[in-house]
Each structure stands twice: as C-alpha cells, then as structure tokens.
C-alpha cells in the first residue's frame, strides 16, 4: 500500500488534537475538537481548515485562454485580473473530469485549483488537450510548493484584517489579491466551501506552519478554532455544494448535478459541448435533488432510494444536519421523482426510511431553516 501523503501542516496536527484519516491518498485531520463543535464554530464564529492537499496548476502563455476555454465549461475569457470563477471540467461524454477554480493572475497567466484526488488525472487531461490542439501554453503542477488554508465563518474578515494591511472590506466574493498575512506573502481569495463568508489563503509551503499558528492564536478570542474534513463535509452539504466523487463523477454531467449556470453555451466550443447541448434540449433523465428524511435514520452515500417501492436512484451524500437538526441528503434521482414535495423512501440498512424532496440549499445565510423536523424555507 502506498504511503499516505502529508501536508506541510502535518507536524502540528498532534499539538492541536487532530484525529487523522485517509482522504484521497492523504493523511488528513477529520476533526480536532469534534465535528459538531467545529461545524458550529464556522456557522457562528470562525474555523480554520488545512486544505493544502488541494492541487494548484499554473497555466500561462499566448494560448492559455484558448486552452482553458476548451477544457472547462465556464467562460474564462470574461475574467478580469484579480477575479476567479468556478467551473466543471467535462469529458467528451459530458461527464465531469473534475470541478475546479480558475484564477486570473495576468492577461495570459492563470491558476487552476483542482481536487486532491484528481491532481495527476487533471494534469494529464489538460496537458493532453494542449498537445492535441497544438497550443502554446505551459502547464506546471505547483501543488507541492503551495499550502492552502481556509478561514471560514462570519468573524473571518475581522480576524484576518487584524493580521494584514490588505483592505479586505473592499474584496468582493470570488475576487482575490496578493498581499501579506503575518508578514508572509499570500494570495487572499474571498472564496470557500462552507456556505459562510470567508477566505482561502495560498502561501508558500514553508510558511504554512507560521500562518496556521499565528492565525489561530490571534483569532482565539473571537471563537476561532481549527476544523477538519468532517465539519467541512457537513458544512458544504448543508450549503448544497457538490463533492467530487459523489455529486460529480466522470458519468454525472453538470446539468444532472444542477450546475447548468456554469455551462456557457455562447463562449465557443469546449469538450463535451455537443453531448451537453443534446441533454439540455431533450431534458435530463436524472438529476441531483435534496432530501429530508422524516424518520429517525441517517442517509449515507450509496443508499438506494425508492418511490412507491420502485428504485429511482441513490444517495450521493447524507448526514444529520448539525444546523437544522434533521437528516438531510443529496441523491441522484430519476427526473420524475425529483420534484419538490415528492415522497420517497431511503433504504437505510434494510429499513425503509420516509423522506421528501426539498428545495436546496438546505442552509443559506440569512434564510430561515427547517424546524421541528419539517421542511422550512430552504432557499432557491
């Protein structure tokens, strides 16, 4: 068995009480002080995540825009310098090779941030298309050089502003700037994966430990605590943010995953466009939908879903929502079973647990939530 990879922050895990697990070939902290406590801290104050296992590619050259326009579904050409976008990256059949962030650092210079388990696959995929199309663009994997910390929660701006001269109040969502935090050069991005306000900090790997310790020390009086992958998963699920390998795979298309807004049809050709356009015109036969389980049972990935005893799909992600206090799930369902209000059952270890299709996201800042086990105003 291959040895697990470790982030630059691994030497600090024990001191902060981390419990580690294998994740996409990495030894990562699933929790520090407890998933529920960490989840609540991010919703009410702030949490700091080590997400240095994510991959970063630098793409530059005269044809950098053309290459990215070809491999992703969103419109990279519309990016200003200092802005970022989210996009699926699709194969010839419309399935998702990955979902990623694209940052524009210059007219012909970009960062692409990819999922940890897909670093090698994505690097080959992008480089392959560069070579097939004969484009002049350099693709460099800088993942080992870069550490990534995510500071998330309603107090994150106040905490981070005390450690940098950068004007964070003027930094809009999906914008970034190059500055210093605790004297260390960083890229500060107003992005995240929790449904809360927050920042992602890209830094040199050798600066990661000083940043981690300094941010936690400074923010402790504001309620900041370290958070692991367990809370990251419950937070993103409440916010209906997809996880690659669950809501997105090589076989699940962006349209089936509910990510049609990130497919820009008028930008020109891209990999999988014809298949996706056909799916758009005919309508999807299956799609990801939100479920609230009304029985005392927790749905987990892979559990079958039925309508009137007929199999109609399966759970892609599920948990007991720490915020809403009810079991929630995302499921890939036949389209005719995915309408809001449709009663379903989830096979939870051989027991049929009652469920209903609900609007997502389950949690949204400033929106009232489910109470007493009944669906509330879930958002759009």
Secondary structure, DSSP 8 states (H G I E B T S, - for coil): ----B--TTGGGTGGGT-EEEEETTEEEEEESS-HHHHHHHHHHSEEEEE-TTSEEEEEESTTHHHHHHHHBSS-GGG--TTBEEEEEEE-TTSBEEEEEEEEEEETTEEEEEE-GGGHHHHHHHHHHHHHHHT---EEEE-GGGEEEEEEESTTHHHHHHTT-SS-GGG--TTBEEEEEETTEEEEEE---SSSS-EEEEEEEGGGHHHHHHHHHHHHGGGTEEEE-HHHHHHHHHHTT---BTTTB-SSSBTTTTT-GGG--GGG---TTHHHHHHHHHH--SEEEEEEEE-SS----TT-EEEETTEEEEEEEEEEE-TTTSSEEEEEEEEGGG-STT-EEEEEETTEEEEEEEE-S-S--TTS---BTTB------
